[in-house]
Amino acid sequence: MPEVLLVLATSTGGVGRHVQSLAAGLAARFTVTVAAPAATLAAFDLPGGVAVEIGGRPHPARDARAYRQLCALAARL
């Protein structure tokens, strides 16, 4: 089955619900993985969730870590 990676930063509302809806809709045709902060994954019960700390604002050290994690995750899909 083809795979889709959705990436979501910190969310507590509308964007998280939108990604939740996208993931649910895509799940019939794709294996869906959602990369997002652990708190966001828990808040929206996102399928195939992988915790990656992606903040809403730039932070060089955290962003570099998240970039490496996302590259490694994308390479496995």
Secondary structure as UniProt FT lines:
FT   STRAND          3..7
FT   HELIX           14..26
FT   TURN            27..29
FT   STRAND          31..36
FT   HELIX           38..44
FT   TURN            47..48
FT   STRAND          49..51
FT   HELIX           60..76
//
